[in-house]
Amino acid sequence: MKSLTEHLFEIKSLTNPFVIDGQIFITVSQADSENNSYRHDLARVIDNQLETVVTDITDVQVTNEHIFYLKANQIYQYFEHSEDKQLTRQSEIITQILPLPDDEHILYVAQITASQPGLNVDQKRPQIHQVSQLTYKADGKGFIFSQPQFELRSVDVTSNDRLLKQFEQEIQIADARSEQKILLMLVDYDKDGLGQKKQLVDFDYRTDLTRIISDKTMVMVDEAIYNPEGSAILFTAKDAAFPNRRVSQLFLYQMLDHETFLQFSAEELSETPLSDTVFKAQNRYVQWLDNTTYAFETGYHGHNRLYLADISGARELVRDEAEALYDFKFLDDFALAVRSTSMHPSQLINLTSGKVILDPNQRYEEHQKYVFRSKNGDIVDGWFLPNQQHKKAPVIVYVHGGPHSAYGEAFFWEFQMLSRAGYNLVYVNPHGSTTYGQSFIESVIGHYGEQDFEDILTGLDVAIAQHSDLIDEQAQYIIGGSYGGFMTGWAITHTNRFKAAIAQRSVMDWQSLVGTSDIGYYYVASEMDAAPYTARGRKVLAEKSPITYAEQVVTPLLLMHGEYDMRTPIEQSEAFFAAVKLTTSTDVVMARLPQAWHDVSRHGLPSLRLDRMDLIVEWLTRYGTLRV
């Protein structure tokens, strides 16, 4: 299996392309085998090849003339023909940098953090921690027994470092034109149990005035950007009426009149198909071209679209391909974009000419999209990835997490490895998935395991019928993670069609998730339309929990769970493991992944990702005819 999994270290993921002095630069990210981590380098593109100029960076930001980057928790200025200059000597954690258009000043955020207890770490004199609010832990971070403070600071190219303002809550810099025009996103964890909120404000350092841009109807601002003259702001936000499951919409705020206008809501903003090789997040989904026109990206039916528009509301669809876009940049004479397809992990393309500028990875197997009609009459998208031997072989139906996320026209390393191991893959976007609009998302609320479950089985049946020459219908498997893990548990407690199943970081008991998950106190009520504090709520949650039906499991089951997971804590798998063991004679195994958070399959330690793939193939092999 090592010959398969080692492909992970060969994949180069591209983000944040930009041009300085006629030269194209880009961030290159990849898994690092030696350090068992992920490395991000700044590189120059020369003759369709990469030339690394700075290694091991955390972030890079540019103005029209200069490049600044964050490395080893310090800010540097890049010089092509001389040594780069270190601008900060910061002992606190720098979470973000943003240079101002004057080419002289760089804003940054420093997190003043009180020490927090580590996970599974013995201390000589441990302290007792008292909790008085619901938000006291966060997946990927750990326990939060004391709230950190944040500083908004400014450093110039002569290393003059100044504190602009200290905040008692988390802040993120959305954009800035000067120290008098700074767009901040203020993050608040509602103490009443309504989850995370993110408010957009316009901050003036000189006067210490803050103007609220987003109103009370908006619960979460995703991004915001000034036009060049600072007279208008484009921002994306979610409606407060649907805090957990609302599509992001595009808004325009006019600074002179202090008025907000809805610009676009027909498709979803800030939404890209799932991939497990995007090692660094996309910078922006919206970009001003001048003071009145702009470009923006949407998620649509499992792929991304690109629009040009102006503040009057006129717009034009300029790109609509079977691809996922992970960054774009419009320049004076041409435009750049980073894209992914099922065959290509990451490519830099010229949007103007349509040509590929850089493709640093090998080509992989191409999947095939198909559509089918669900039992309620809706059209649902599915994809089929054939085994790379192109012979009759078993089929895996793989269920995504969320459920408010989407598969689509993006590269998936895990799928390609399973294809190389000899398996056909089927994956669909059932009801509840994103990129299909608000009503499609809303359709599963209070109805998990109903239409969504039917979509998955129907999509699998259609793929088997269409590819009977490649699919052995006597060898069907189901795998899923998070919501997909719930659906795997639901499937094997409601059908016996699968030869084996693998449920990862699953939800098996909705009632216990309420009090144990870092988001359970609001997520369960929002998604299940029920809470465990009434007789009706307990009945609903029990009926929708796979653990209620554990005695019906006859499908061999591998449970995989990260021991650090705070989103769907490992007790979910522990309880289901015990339930199946105690009530059946079915083969069930639990694999505990050490030092692994919820997102282990996409951003976990590379060594664990490889070991995890080994376990998956070993389990499938144990209950199949293939020998790898």
Secondary structure, DSSP 8 states (H G I E B T S, - for coil): -HHHHGGGGG--EEEEEEEETTEEEEEEEEEETTTTEEEEEEEEEETTEEEEEE-S-SEEEE-SS-EEEEETTEEEE--SSS--EE-----SEEEEEEE-TTSSEEEEEEEE------TT---SS-------SS--EETTTEE-SS--EEEEEEEETT--EEEEEEESSEEEEEEEEETTEEEEEEEEEETTTTEEEEEEEEEETTTTEEEE-S-TTEEEEEEEEE-TTSSEEEEEEEETTSTTT--EEEEEEETTTTEEEEEEEEEEES-----S---S----SEEESSSSEEEEEEEETTEEEEEEEETTS-EEEEEE-SSEEEEEEE-SS-EEEEEE-SS-S-EEEETTT--EEE--S------EEEEEE-TTS-EEEEEEE--TT-SSEEEEEEE-SSSS----SS--HHHHHHHHTT-EEEEE--TT-SSS-HHHHHTTTT-TTSHHHHHHHHHHHHHHHHTTTTEEEEEEEEEEETHHHHHHHHHHTT----SEEEEES----HHHHHHHSSSHHHHHHHHHS--TTSHHHHHHHHHT-GGGGGGG--S-EEEEEETT-SSS-THHHHHHHHHHHHH----EEEEEETT--TTHHHHS-HHHHHHHHHHHHHHHHHTSS---
